[in-house]
Amino acid sequence: MSIISAYNEAWEKGDVEALANLLHDDFTFNPHVGGVTMGKSDIMGFAGMGAAKSETDRILFENDEVGVAHSIVHFANGSTSEAVLSFMRFKDGQILSMETGATPLSDDYKLVGSE
């Protein structure tokens, strides 16, 4: 299984142990909002809480060094859903870093082909 697929599956299931094994100890996360850098412990604090659910997860590119993924993300706090692009760097079969970029979606968006 690809690293991105394993990450998506673990996040969706709230599998904290699997996420801990997938994130490198030196993991950094630079989200598209907030202007902050988070570490592995920060992400593990959100893990398993159901803070965000994704759909239409797609792996756009992945090799042993980097990965690019796209998904539609819905947030438990009711904020606007987003189309999220993630860029990841890998080290030793784990995610070393992740950066995201996102586009907010309107409240009435419909996925193409879902009607």
N, C-alpha and C positions, 0 to 999 in steps of 0.2 A: 504494500500500500504506500502511496506517496505520502510525504510529510504533511502536505497541505490537506489531503483527504483525512489523514489520521487526526490532524488538529481540528478540522471541521466536525468530524464525528465525535471527538471527545468533548468539544465545546457544546454541541447540540445535546449530548447525553448528560452534560454536567459532570463528566468523569474527571474529577480533580486529580486523581492519581495519574491518569493517562496524560493530562495536560502538563503536570509537573515533570513527567518524563520527556515530553516533547519540547519543552522550553529549556534552552541552555541556561546554566547558572548565571551567565553574563548577559542574559536577554535584556533588550531594551525595546520599548514601544513608544513611538512618536505618533500620536493620533493627530487627526486633521483638525481637531479643536483643542483649545486650552493652552497651546504653546508649552506643554510640559513633556518631559520624558519620564516614562514609568519603567520600573524594573519587574523582574519575575514575581516578586512578592506582591506587588501592586495588582498584577493580573490575576494571581492566584486568589486574591481577596475578592475578585468579582466572579471567579469560576464557580459554577454550580448554582448560582443565584438566579439564573434565568433573566438577567438584565437585558439581554438582546437575543433575538431569534433571527436566523437568516433563512432565505429561500433562494432558489436558483443559483446555488453555489457553483461557480465555474473556475476551473484551473486554466488560466490562459497560457502559462508557461511554467515549467518546473524542471530543474536539473539538480545536480548535487550541491550547487552553490547558491542558487537563487530561485525564487518562485514568485509568480504574479497571479492573483486571484481576484474574482469579482463576485459580489453577491448583493442581494437586496436585504437590508437589515431593518428589523422592526424592534423598537425599544419598549421595555416594560413600563417605563415612566410616561408613555404616551407622547413623547416628542416625535417630530416628523420622521417618517421612515426615510432611509437614505440608500442610494446606490453607492456601494463602497468598493474601491479598488485598493488592494493590499499588495505591498511589495515586501518580500521577506528575504533575508540572508540566512543561509544555513551553515552550521559548523558541526562536525562530528555526528551528522544525522539528526540534529536538533535545530530548532529555530533560534537563531542568534539575535536577530532584530526584525522588527516589523514597523512599517510606516503605512499610513492610510491616507487616502484622499476620498472625498465623498461629495455627492450631489444630493441635496434634499429633494424629496419627491412630493408632489402635491397630494392632498388628502384623497383625491378621487382618481389616482393613477390606476391603470390596469395593465398588467403584463400582456405583451403582444401574444395573441393566440389563446388567452385565458377566457375569452368571452364566448 
